[in-house]
């Protein structure tokens, strides 16, 4: 096994050697050194697992995602990349990988091949714009890249909600591209030697611009299925259209080279492939193709397009319904709901020869199940782990996955059946390295809300918790609302945004409620906060306070709340509509629904009935907005917001800040100039964590408030 390099590696090694009796309490800087795991994939023989591991670097204010190989037989790991951000790893054969890496010479993300898993990788593409993702296709790759925006000579502007989406799909023949690159790098070149084209744009066949939201390659590598939108604004995300493309890539490339040799130009690109438009329900996304290529799997909201409505998985038989594919009403009648008996939002899915495999949240745990094509499913026992993402091997039935639990940090695992018993091996060693770090104790609790609904949530208690003592209480509220606070020893947000571990190690209990509207409890729970935003959430939160106070270990005079996005909105609502909080921290939140509506790229996601400015919505708009309680507000509020936030515009933070300032309530506002609805650099992560840490150390623990005091 290998050690993980981190910013203060030597210091971390010393901290990990502290005796078992005295666990090390990590600082905020320490949290930024913990590696995070990503996607994994198994080679065809099943004896190697490739996976991604990320590291933040506070000193250089960047991060790197490296690719590692685990040898199943030898049980050893090896890093094969260096000094780059890797993504989209794919096995070409048992000993060769392709991946996307950042190329410093042109500033773009390009496709690289690692033959025999050696060297720095061979750069296959030299595309003019960054490559978003790719898949193996026939003798090369298809890849997605943004199209060049239309140029104009009259000003630098955006035509809001009117600009056509722009992304293009390409094919590149890897061997031809490799020979061309080698020829171009030769010192002695043959004069006037014309190199054959190695790639072409598949979407030229449409002679039109649109946004490709996603694409799926058929198992036999002869077809591509596209899910598209005409406009790139997220407001139009439900207005989708779909195509199937039958493609012989080499034949198309030969035609292009023929035109090139004869110095001919063509406006007719029909030779590229055969296009079929598939009239699926308007919000559908094509997710997978069956192994025999007769069916496609789509995700679609069968009931309605309301934001709180769960999606289901549906199967469409392309052969039986070939004559119906051009008519949306007929295809809607022909699709079969695979997940009608699940009543959970489907997560990651893969369709294999051994069945259709799916992840989904069941309360605060992410489960894994195998479905057959009739909708029957069996839950696979992951031995206490919650799955995050997975890769399933078609041939052997082995699978690799990332997973965590309430006492294990997230790692990569490899699972295989031995004599009908599932054997799961952990193939990374993050928990070994951080075994002596104190993250507190994580457990699940349940209580009844004001209206009798049972709510589940996660508590993080100090490791030396004493039920006879009184502890301050700090809420950490997830975003969404269609999301989950998981049963996890540590989440990514707790590594980068919110200092739950540091506050817990100072004697504060952390409370993460899965309030009404959260994922994992079925459709009925998802829509409980419709027309009752904030109000119903506050029922869940205040009843949670009452429940814990009854247990006898909470100091009711020292309660705070923090969160981002929907979690920020709920924290703001609680801070302004309740008198039970000593202080709150509000990240990227909505202040009023008017301000949200005029600034958001998802403005129709407001869970209120009626038109935005209608009389019908007037009462609910007022009662569910944080700012509506400004007259009685008295709780100090910390505001953190990205200046470029398109989801909840920064005007929301300005509105709260000015209103609270005018009333003389203590408020602090940190605007992150290079951030949107999310924060993208290690130093921003550090600042966010530190500001929250200082804010609640002051208000819950009576420490001096100094936002600029470092964390050593």
N, C-alpha and C positions, 0 to 999 in steps of 0.2 A: 504494500500500500504506500501511498505517497503523501507527503505533507502538502498543505495548501499554502501557497504564498499569499501574504497579505501585507498591508501597508506597514504595520508595526509588528512584523513577523517574530522578531526576537523577543519582544515584550510579551507577545501572545504565548510563545513557548514557555516563558517563565510563569505566566499566569496559569497555564494549563497544568503546571507541576505542583500547584498548591495542594496541600493535603486534603484528603477526602472530608475531614472534619470541618475544614474552613474553606468553603467554596468561594471562588473569586466573584466579586460583584462587578460586572462589566460597565464601563463608561459608555457614553454615547459614541465616542470615537471608536471604541471597541466594537460596537454593533455594526459599524460600517466595514469592519474587516471580515465579517462572517460571509463565506461564499454562499451563493445560491445556485441551485441546480435547475436545468431546463429540460429540453426535449431529449429523448433517447431513441435509438433504433438498433435492431439486431441484424447482423449480416445473414446471407442466405443459408449458410451452414449452421447457424445458431451458436457458433463458438466465440463470437466477439460482439460486444455492445459498444456502440459509439454514443457519447452523450455530451451535453454542454454544461459548463460550469462558469459562473460569472463572479467577478470580483470588482469591488469599488476601490478607487484610488483617490483618497482625499487630498493627498499632496499635489498630484498633477491634475486634479479635478476631472477625472475621466474614469471609464470603466472598461473592462475587457471581458469578453466571453470566449473561453477557450474550448477546444474539442479534445476529449479524452477517449481512449480505447480501453475497455476492460476485456481481458482474456479470460473466458469462462473456465477453461481447463486449468490454466496456471494461477488463476485468481489474483492477477496483478493488473494495475492501472498504468497507463502511459499517456502523457500529454503529447499531442502531435502538432498543435499549433502554437504560435508564440506572437506576442505583440500585435494582436488583431482582435476584432470583434467577429466571431463566427456565428453563423445561423444556418438553418435550413439544411442540415446534414442528411445525405442520402448515400446508401451503399450502392456502388456500381457492380461490385462482385465481392467475393469473400475478403479481399485484401486491398480494396481501393474505395476511396470516398470522394464525393463531391460536396461542396459547401459554398455558401456565400461568405466572402470576407471583404473587409474594407481595403481598398487599394490606395495607399497614400500618394502614389504618383499622379493619379487623375482625380482623387477625391471622391470616387464612386465605389459602390459595392458591386463586386464582380463575382463570377463563378470560378472557383478553383478546383482542381483535381489533385488528390493525393494518391498517386500510384504506389502500391506496396506500403502505404501508410508512412512514407519517408519524405524527407526534405521539407521545403517551404511551400510546396504546392505549385502546380502549374496553372497559370491564369488562362482560362479558356476564352472568356468574353472580354471585349474592350468596348463596352457599350457607353454611349454618350451621356446617359443618365443612370442614376442608381437602380440596381436590380432589386425588386421587392422580394420575389421568391421564385423558385423554379421547381420543376419536376422532371424526372427522367422520361424521355419519350423517344422511342425507336432508336436511331443511332446517335442521339444527342440529348438535348434538353429543350423544353419549352420554358420561357421565363417571362415574367411580368415586369413592366417598367412604365413609369409615367410618361405620357406624351409631352412634347414641348408645347407650352402655352402659346396661343396666337399672339403675334406681335402687332402692336399698333404704334403709330407715330404721333399720337395726340395727347398722351399722358399715361401716368402710371396709376391704374385703377382696376377695380374688380366690379363687374356687373353683377350685383348681388342677386343670388338665386336664379340667374338667367344663364350663367356660363355652363356650357356643356362639359360633362365629365371627360377626363382625358387619361386613359391608360391603354397600353398596347401590349399585345402578346406576340412573342417572337419564338422562332425555332433556330437552334444552332447545332450543326453537325460537329461533334467533338473532335473527330479525327481530322476532318478538313481544317477546322479552326486551329488545331494543334500544329499541323503542317504549315499553315499560313504564318502562324506566329514564329515558328522556327525559321522559315524562309525570310521573314522580315528582320529577324535578328542576326542573320548571317552577315559577316564582314564583307565577303565578296558576293555580290548579288548579280544575277543575270539581268542584263539590261533589257528593258521593255518586256520583262516577263510579267504577264498578267495572271494574278492569282485568282482561282475560282472563288465565287461567293460561298461562304460557309454558313450564312444565316439569312433569314428573311422574316418579314413581319407577317404573322398569320392573319392579323386583323385587317390587313389590306383588302381581304376578301369582302369586307363590309363597305369599304369606301365611305366610312362615316365614323364620327368620334363618339365614344361613350366611355363610361367608367366600368371596368371589369371588377366587380366586387370579390368574386372568387371563381376558381375553375377546378375541375376534377378530370383526371386522366383515367380512361377506361383500363381495366386490368390487362387487356390484350394489346394495349398501347397503339390503338388505331383510331381512337376518338377522344375528343375533348368536349366537356360540357361547361358552358359559361353561365354565370349569374351576373347580370349587368344592371346598371342604372344609367339614365341619361344625364343626370346632374350629380355633381360631387357633394353638394350640400347634404348633410346628414338628415335634414328635414325631409328629404325625398327617399329615405332608406327603405320604405315599404313599397315603393313603386318600381318593381323590378321586372326584367324580361330575361328570357333564357334561350340559349342556342345549343345545339349539338353540332359538332364539326367532325366529319369523317375526313381523315387526312393521311396521305402518303407523303411524308415530309421529304424524302429523297427525290421522289418524282417531281414535287414542286420546286425543289432546289435545282434540279436538272433543267427545268423549264426556264428558271430565272437565269441560269448560266447560259442557256441557249440564246435568250434575248440579249444578254450582255455581249456575247461573242459576235452576234450579228448587228450590234449597235442599234437594236430596235428598242423602242419604248412601248409599253402597253398600259392602257387604262383599265383593261379587263383582267382582273385577278381571279377569275372563277376557277382557273386551273389549280389553285392552291388546295381546294377541298370542296366537299359537299356540305352545305349548311342546311340544317333543319331548325326552324323556330318551334319551340315547345311552349305552348300556351298554358303555363302553370298558374295557380292562384297568385295574385299580384305580389304577395309578401314572401313568396317561397325562396329558399336557398337550396340549390342542389349540393348535397353533401357527399354522396358516394354512388358508385356503380356496382351492381352485383357481380360476383366472380364470373358468372356466365354471360355477362353484358346484356341480359334481357330486361333488366329493371334498373331504375334509379331510386335513390333515397333522397327525400326532400324534407326540409324543416319548414313548418307552416303553422300559423295560428288558425286552427279550424273554426273557432267560434266567432271571433271578431278581431279587429286590429288594435284594440285598446292596449295601452302600454302595460297594464298589469296582467294581461292575458298570457298564460303560458303557451309556449310552442309545443307541437307534437312532431313526431317523425312519421312520415307517410311513404308508402311504396307505390310506384307507378310502373306497371308492366308495359314496356315499350312495344313489345311484339303484339300482345293482345289488343292494345289500344292505338295501334299505328295510325288508324284513320281518324282518331279523336285528338291528336296532338296539337292541331291548329285551333282548337276551340276550348277556351278556358272553362266554360260551363261543363263541357263533356269530360275534360281531364279532371275537373274537381269531383265529378261523380265517380270517376274511375280509380282515384287514389284510395289506398287502404291505410287506415291509421294503425301503425305498429305499436304505439305507446298508449293506446286508449286505456289500458289497465294500470298505467304507472302513476299518473297524476303528479308528475314532477317535471320541471324544466330539463330537457335533455342537455347533456354536456358534450364531451368529446365522443366521437363515434367512428368505428371502423367496421367495414363489411368484409368478411373473410370467408374462406371455404369452410371454416368451422363454425360460422354463425356471425351474427351482428353484435358487436360489443359496444357497450355504452357506459359512460359515467353520469352520475346525477347526484345531487345533494339530498340526503335524508336528514333533515334538521342540520346539525353542525358537523356531520360526517359525510364525506364524499364516497359513494358506493360504486361498485363495478358489477355489471350484469351482462349475461349473454342472452340474446333474443333469437328466436327462430322467426321465420317469415309469417307465422300466424299471430305473432304478438305474445306468445308464451315466453317467459323469461325466468332465469335462475340467477340469484345473486351469488357472486363468487366471493368466498371468504378470504379476505386479505389479512387475516390474523391481527386485527386491531388497527390496521393502517387506513388512513384516508388517502385515496388516490388523487393526484393532481393532473397528470397526463400520462399517456401510455402508447406503446407500439406493440401490435400483435403480429406474430410471425404466422404467415399463411400456411406454411408447410409443416412446421413442427408443433405449432400450438404454444410455443413459448411466448412470453411477453415481458417487456421491460417497462418500468414506470417510475415516476417520481411520487413520493408519498411522505406522510408525516403522521404524528399522533400528539396526544396531549403531553407525552413525556419524551418525544423524539423530534429532533430537528429534521427538516426535509432532506431526503436523500434519494439516490437512484437504487432501484431494486431490480433483480432478475428472477423470474418465476418460471418453473417448468414442472410438468407432471412426471412423477416417478412412481410407477405401479399405482396409478390412479390417485395418488396423493400429491397435492400441490406443495412444492418445496420453494420457499421464497428466500433468496439470499440478498443481503445488502451489499452492494458493490462499491459504494463510496464510504469514506470514513469520517464524515463531518462530526458525527456524534462522539466518536472516540476523541477527537481533538478538543471538543468543547465540553467534555463530560464534567469538568470541574468548574464550569461557569454557572452562576446562580441565576436561573430564569424564573424562580418562584415555582409555585405549584398550580397547575391548571385543572379545573374541574367544571362540570356542567351542573346547572341548577334549574329548577322550574318553580314558577309561581303563578298565581291568578291575577290577571289584570283587573282594572276597575269594572269592566263589563263582563267579567267571568271567563274570558278567554285565557287559556293556559299559554304562557310565554316561556321560552327556553333561553338561557343565556350562559355565558362563560365567565367564570371567576378566575382571576390570577391572584393568589394569596402569597404573602411572604413565606419563604421556606421555613422560617421559625414561627409561623403563625400560632398565636395563643388565643383561643376562643374567649378567654376572660378579659382580654384587653379591648380597648376601643381604637379602631383604625379609621383614618380618613378614607373616603370613597371617591374614586375617579372613574367616570364612565368613558369608555372608548367605543364610539358608535360607528358602525360600518356604513359605507355609502350605499347607493343603489336607487331605491330601497330593495330592488330585487337582487340581493346579494346575501352573504352569510358571514357571521363571525364564527370561524371554525374552531373545533376542538384541536388546537395546535399549540405546541410548546412555544412556537414563535412564528409569526406571520411576516410576510415581506414588508407590510406597512409598519410593523413594530421594529423592523431593522432600518427603516429609512424615514418615516414620517412622525411616529408617535412614541414617546419614551416610556412605554408601559413598564418595561423591565426595570429601568432606572427608578421610576416612582415606586414600584413595588418593593425594590430593595431598600428604599428609604422608609418603608413601613406604611405604604398606601395600598389598599385593595383595589384592583382594576376590575371593572364590570363591563362586559360586552354583551348587550342584549340582542337577541334575534327578534326584534320588534315586528309588529304586524306589517305585512308587505314583504317580509324577507322570503328568500327562496328556501325550499326544503320542507315546506309544510303543505304543499298542494295548492290548487287554484283558490279554494275558499280563503286561505290565509293571505294569499297574494293581494286580494282585493279588499281586505278589511280596512285599509286606510283610504279607500276611495271616498272622496268628499269629506274626509275626516283627517287630513294630513296634519301633522303636528299635534293636534288634539288627542287622537288615539295613541300616537307615539308617546306623548307625555303620560297618558294613562299607564302604558306599559312600563315606563321608566320610574314614575313615582310609586307605582305599586311594587316595583322591584326594590326601591329604597325601603318601603314599609316592611317588605318581607325580610330584608337583611337586618333592619333595625330590630325586628322581633327576635332575631337570632342572638342579639346581645353584643355583637362585636363591632358595630359601626358608630362612629362619632357623627351624629346627625348634623352637627354644626359645621362640618368640614366636608362638603361634597362639591365635586367639580365635574365637568363634562367636556369632552373634546371629540372631534371628528372632522372628516373632509367630505365635500360634496353633500349628499343627503345626510351624512353624519354631521356635517357642519350646520346644515339647515336645522336639524333636530336640536343640536346644541344651542344654536341661536334662539330657537323657539322656546326651549326650556329656560334659558337664561333670562328671557324677556317676559314669559308668561307664568313663571313659577318663582316662588321666593325661597326655594329649598337649596339653591346653588350658591356657593360662595364665589365662584368664578367659572367662566366657560372659555373655551378656545374654539374658534370658528374658522374652518378652512373651506374656501371656494364654495360659499353657500349662496342660496337665494334669500334675499331680504324681504322682497314683496313679489307677488306673482305678476304684477305689472312690469316691474324691472326685469324679472326673469324672462317674461315673454318677449320683450323687445330686444333682449341681448343674447338669447340662447339659440344654438343651432339645433336644439331638440325641444323647442318651445311647446310642442304638442304633447310632451311627456307629462305635463302637469296632471295629476290625478284628481281632477275636478270636473264635474259635469257642466254642460252649457258652453256657449261660445265665450272666448276670453273677455270680451267687454260687454257681455250681455247682462241684463237685469237679473237673470237666473243665477249667474255666477257671483253676483255682487256680495252676497252674505258669506258664502263659503270662501271667497277670495280674502275677505277681511279676517274671518276667524282663524284661518290657517296660515296667515303670514306672520313671521316673527315681528316685523316692524309695527304691526297693528297694536301691540301692547306697549308702545314706547312711553305712554303716559305713566304707566306703573312700573316700568323697568328700573332696576337698581343694581343688577348683577354686573360686575366688571367683565369685560370681554376683550379677548385677544383675537385679532383678525389677521389671517394669512391668505393671500390671494395672488394668483398669477395675472400679470398685466395683460397677457394675450389670451386669457381664458375665453373660449367661444361657447362653452357649455353654460356657465353661469358668469356672465360678464362682470368685470371688475366694478361696474357701477353698483352692484349689489353691496360690495364691501364699503364703497364710498357712502352709500345710503345709511348703512348701520353706523359707520364711523362718525359721520356728521351729526346724526340724530342723538347718539349717545354722548358725544362731546358737548352738544348744545345743552343737554340735561345735566352735565357735570359728572357723569358716570365715568369711572376710570376705564379707558379703552386705549389699546395700542394696535396700530395697523402696520403690517409689514407687507409691502407689495413687491413681488418678485418679477423683475423686469424682463427676464428671459424665459418665463414659464407660462404655460397655458393652464388647462384643467388637469394639471399634473406637474411634477417637478423632475427635471431631467439631468441634474448634475450632483455629484457627491457633496459639494459644498452647500448646495441648496438643501440637500437632505440633512446635512449637519446643522445648518441654521434653523430649519424647521423643528428638528428634535430639540435643539438647545433652547429655543424660544419657549416651546411648550414646557420644557423641564424647569426653566427658571420661573415661568409664570405660575405653575402649580406648586413648586417648592415655596414660593412666596405666599400664595393664598391658602394652601392647605397645610403648610408646615412652618409658616411665619418666618421664612428666611428672607434675607435682603433680596430685592429685585434688581438684578443686573444682567440685562440681556447679552451684554458683550463680554461677560466673564467666561473664559474658555473652560473646557471640560477635560481636566487631566486627572 
